[in-house]
Amino acid sequence: MYAMSRLEIEPESCEEEESLHEVGNSQGPNELPICLDHEIAHLTNLKSRPHEHLIRDFHGRRALPVSPVKMLAGRESNYSGRGRFSSADCCHMLSRYVPVSGPVPVDQMTSPAYVSQFSADGSLFVAGFQRYLVYASMSPIVHIVVVRSAAMDSLAKVTDIHEGLDFSADSGPYSFGIFSVKFSTDGRELVAGSSDDSIYVYDLVANKLSLRIPAHESDVNTVCFADGSGHMIYSGSDDTYCKVWDRRCLSARNKPAGVLMGHLEGITFIDSRGDGRYFISNGKDQTIKLWDIGKMGSDITCRPGFRNHEWDYRWMDYPLQNRHLKHPFDRSVATYRGHSVLLTLIRCYFSPAHSTGQKYIYTGSHDSHVYIYDVVTGARVAALEHHRSTVRDCSWHPDYPTIVSSSWDGDIVKWEFPANGEIEIPVTKKRIRRWHFY
């Protein structure tokens, strides 16, 4: 394992005029810390940096970003020897076209919108994994709907069959509520986090509950599988801890493989990088944290929590004096600040691997914006402004520079890359005020 330093990231002033490709590279007194010597930065660069031949300028110096013209010329001259762009080349091109133009209305509802997700292949919106959609209310019953495909003849194909999957086992009906439910990569299992402090795994093939783990000391707000193997599960709770569970070596006492501490308040959402090593979490302490499970501690070394039990995020503003407090035993790799996590379990994500190399982190916010951060530099790339209420969820299309956001104002809107200009053109002050570039 490489040694990793912690990166603490603060927002820049919203009045700074910088072109998008210069974000995080300013030389002023408020320069963000740029930390390129830890492994997450190295891996991100491998996935989103073009061939070394293109990075060098006329004098042999390293120069990034590489212009699309130079990229295309290099492809035509077959610099890679393969006659085409590599996946890293494609990510380098596409990750520069951040979806900030808009918004374009998609739908408007009379009630708050809680979820907005593309399916894995981008063909469906909200109805994930192409064939199935699952949802849960404050009960131990998860409902699964057969969606089939995007080309449906009738709405009845979605609305007629809502099969109930009972997660309650022997605890009786409606004894707890489910806060989070996720498919495994192969679609054969569901993992859920609940208000009875537990993690549940449901086997869809056998149509039965296969595992219950008494996981935390408070509500389990978020769970997900770490990677495609399905062996490892990440969980986050109101007890402020992220925990890693390895199903291959769960002991009789259901101890986690490790614990990651650093949040000062409860955790609202976890998103895995998909590599079984890195993930991010959104916290009620108004931060996103990046984690490396190689830095996790044992359950025995888990320190007492630092949660303020007198503060409740559902109706109270976060105390100003707490905004820059740091956990004395913080095990996170990096911390991202600037968005707001209040009222509801706001979600955060890595940007798509295929089109951006997971170069960005994006999140909804209580202050009605969608925020986009650079994973490595910590720069706040954009704050998308349209909504009039909390943005609980947002989703970046897996292939195209498109983000869809959903808000408690009832609006579902789409953001895309502006089609009328190159990313290298300096952003004017007028456009800064419209899109809040940093």
N, C-alpha and C positions, 0 to 999 in steps of 0.2 A: 504494500500500500504506500502511496505517496503521502508525505506529510501535507496537511492542509491547514491554511490559516483561515480564521473567521473574517468575513467581510461584512462590515456594518454600513448600510447604504442609506443616505438621506436624500430627500427630494431637492431638486434645484429650483431656482426662481422661475416662475412661469413667464417672465417677461424677457428671458434671454433669447436672442435671435441666433439660432444655429440651424444649419442645414441638417437634415435628418441623418446623413451619413457621418456627421461630425459629433453626434451626441456621445458624451462620455470621453471626448478627447480634448476638451478645452484645457487651457493652461492657466486659468485664472485662480484666484485665491480660494474659490469655492469648488475647485475641481473634485469630482467624485473619485474615490479610490479605484484604481484599475488593477486588478489582481489576476494576472495571466499565468501564474506559476502553479496553480493547483489543478488537480486532475479533471475536475468538471469543466474548466476552461479549455483544457487540452482536448478533451473529448468533443466539446461543442465545436471547437475550431476544426477538428478533423471532419466533422459532419457538414460544415458550412463554409469551408475555405477552399478556393479554387486551387488548381495545380500550381506548384511552386514556380513553374516556368512563367506563369502569368502574373505572379505577385511582384516580380522584379521589374523596375522601371528601366529606362534607357541606360541609366548609369549603374545598374545592378543593385539599386537599393530596394528594400521591401516597401511596397506601397499598396495600401488597402483603403477603400474597396476598389476592386477592378471594374472598370466600366463595362457595360454590356457590349459596346463596340469591340473592345479588346477581347472579351470572352468569345464573341462570335467569330472574330478573325482567328483566334487560336483554335477554335473548333474546325474552321475551314482548312487550316494548315495542319490539322491532325496532330496537335502537340501531344495528345495523350496516347497516340498510337492506336486508338480504338475507333476513331472516326466519329465520336459523339461526346457529349457532356457526361462526366461522371455524376453520381448522385450528389457529391459535395458541390460540384459546379452548379447543378440545378438549384440546390439549396442556397448557394451564394447569390444567385440571380434572384430567386423568388423571395428570399427573406428580406430583401431591401425594399420590396414593394408592400409596405405595411398598410393594411386596410384602414385608412383614416378618413376617406371621403364619404360624405353622406350627412345624415342617414337617409336611407330609402325605406319608407314604410313597408312592412311585410303583413302585419295584421294589427288590429286593435281590439282589445277586449274590455269588458266592463268590470272585470275583477283583476286582482294582482296576478302577474305572471311570475311563476316560480322557477321554471325550467326552460332552457333553450339549448338543445343539443343536436348536432349533426350525427347521423349514423356513421359507422366506421368508414364506409366507402363514399360518403357525402351525398348519396342518392336520396336520402330521407332527412327530414328535419324534425326533431323531437322524438320520432319513432326510431329508436336505435337498433343496431345490429340487424337491420334489414328485415328479419322475419318476425322479431318479437319486440314488444315494448313492455316494460314492467314498471309498476308504480305502487306506492305504499301510502297509507294514511296512518294516523295515530292508532294503529292496532297491529296485532301480530300477523295479519293477513297481507300477503303481497299478491297483487293481481297481475296476471300475465295476459297479454293480448296478442293474437296472431295478426301480424300486419301484412305478411306475404311480400309485397313489392310496392314500388312507388306508383306503378301503373294499376291502380285499383278501379274497378268498375263502379263500386258502390261504397258509400260510407258505412253501410251495414257490416261490411267485412271487418271493419275496425271495432264497431260498437256492439256487435251481437255477442261475442264470446269474450268474457272476462273471467278466466279461470282463477280461482283463489288458491294460493299456496299457503298452508298453515304453518307458521314458524313457532307456534306456541308450545309444541311438544306436550309435556305433561303439566304445564303451568296453568292450563285453563284458558278459555277464550278471552281476548281483549284485556289481558293482564299487563301488557306493555305495548309501547308504540315503536315503530321502526323509523329511524331517522335517515338511513342511507342504505341503498341496495345497488349492487353492481354485478354484472355478468363476468364470468371468467372469459378469457380470450377465445376458448373453443366453444363457448355458449352452453356448456354442459352443467354449469353450476352457478348459483347465486350466493354472494356473501352479503350479509346485512349487519348493520349496527343498530342497537336498540336502547330504549330508555331503562332497561333493567341491567345496564352496565355490561352487556354481553355482546359477543360476536356469534352469528349463526351462519352456517353453510348449508344450502339446500341443494340436493342432487336432483336436477331436472330429469335425468334419464330414469332414475329409480322412483322419481316423484315422492321424495320423502326428505325430511330433515336428517342430515348426516353428521352434523357437528354443532355443539354449543360450547363456547368458551366464556367463562366468567372473566372478563378481560380487564376491566377498569374499576375505579372507585366512584364513577359518576357516568352520566349519559355518554354512550358511544355515538358521537355525531357523524362520524365518517369512517368508511372502510373501503379498501380496494385490494385487488390482487396485485402483487408486486411486478409480475411479468407473465409471460405466456405459459409457464410451467404449471401455474396454479398451486404450487407448494407453499409460497410465502404470501402473507397477508399483512398489510399495514392498517393500523387503526389509530384514531385520534379521539380524544374525549374531553369533556368539561373538567376532568381532573388535571388538565394542562399537558398530559404526556402523549407522545407518539410511541406506539409499541409495534414491534416486528414479531410476527408469529410464523414459525416454521412447522407446518403440519406433519413433516416427516419425523420430528423429534419432540412432539408435545408430550410432556410428562404427565403422570397421573394427576398432578396438581395444576396442570394447564399454565405453566410458566412461559412467559414470552422468551423469544430468542434474545431480545434486547430491548432497552428503553432509551428513548431520545428525549432529553429535557432541554428547555430553552424558552418556551412560551410562558408568559406570566399569567395568562388567562386561558379559557377553554379554546379548543380547536374546532373550527367549523367545517373544514374540508381538507382532503388529501388528494393529490394527483401524483401518480407514479410516472417516472420517466420511461418505464417499461424495460429497464435493464436489470432489475433486481438489486439495484444499489442506491440510486438517487430518487428522492421524491420531494415534493414541496407541500407545505401546509399553510392554511390561512388561519389566523388566530384572532380571538376577541381582544387581544392586546394591540390590535391595529397593525400587525406585521404579517408578512409572508416569510417563511423560513425555508431554506434549502438544506436538505439533510443527506448525509452519507452514512449508510448503515454500518460501514466499517468503523464509525466513531461511536456506536451505541454502547451503553453500559449495561450491566446486568441488573436484574430486578432487585438484587440485594443492595446495590449501590445507589438505588433511586432515592434522591434527597426529598425532604418534605416540600410540598408545593408552596408557591408564593402567590397563590390566587387571592384576590381581594374579595372576600365573601360578602362584603357590604355593598359591592357594586354589581348591578345587573344590566347587561347590555341591551335587554329588551325594552327598557324605558329610560335609561340614564346615559348621558354623554360620557365618553371616556375621560377620566380625570386628567387635566392638563399636566399635572406634576408627574404622572405615570408614563407619559408618552415616550420618554427616552430612558426609562429604567432598563437595566440589563440583568438578566438572570445570572447569578454568580457561577452557575454550573452549566452554562449554555453550551450544548454540543453541536449546534448548527454550523454549517459551512458559510452561509450568508444570510443576511436579513434585509428585507425590502420594505421600505416605509413610504407612505404618502396617500394610500387609499384608506377607506373607513369601513370597519366591520361592526355594524350595530343592527339591532332588531331581529336579524334572521341569519341563517347559516349560509353566508355568502361564499361562493365558490371561486377557485383559482385553478389555472391550468398551465402546462407547458404548451407552447405553440407546436403545430404539427411537425413531426419528424421528416415527412416526405418533402415538404415544401420549404421549411425553414431550418431544418437541422436542430429543432427545439432551442432555437437561439433566444426566444423570448418567453417571459411569463406574463400572463394576462389575467385580470380579475375584475369582477363587478365591485361595486362600492355603494355604501349607504349614501354618499353625497351625490348620487345619481350619475356618476361617470363610469366609463370602462377604462381601466389603466393598463398600459403595456410597459413592461420593464425589460431591459436587456439583462439576460441571465448573468453574463460575465462581468460587464462593467457596472451594472446596477443602475444605469441611466434610465430615467423615466422617459420612454420614447414618445408616448402620446397619452392624452387623457381625452377620450371621446365624449363629447358633451351633446346631449339631446334630451334625455329623460328628465322627468320632474319628480321622481321618487326613487327609492332604493333599486339598484340593479343587482338582483340576486344571482343571476346566471348569464353567461355569454358563451359563445361557441365559435371557434375558428375553423373554417372549412378545411378538410384534410388536404385538398389539392390547390385551391384558389385563394388569393388574398381577399378573403371575405370573412367578416365577423358578424354574427347576429347576436343582439342583446335583448334581454327581456327584463321588464321592470314592473314594479308595483303600480306604476301609473297606467298599466294595461297595454302599453305599446311594445310591439316586437318590431325592431328595425334592423336594417342591414347596412354595414359599413364595407366599402370596397377601396381598392387603391385608385387614386385619381388617374383617369385615362388621358389627361391633357397635358402631361408634363413628366420629365424625368425626375428621378428622386434626387439627383445631384443639384438641381436648381435650388439656390438658397430660398428658404421659406420667408415670405414677407410678414410684416407685423400683423397685417390684416388676417392672414391665414393662421398666424399663431393664435390670435384671439378666437378664431372660429374653432380650431381643432386642439388648441392648447398643446402645441409641440413644445418639447424641452430639449 
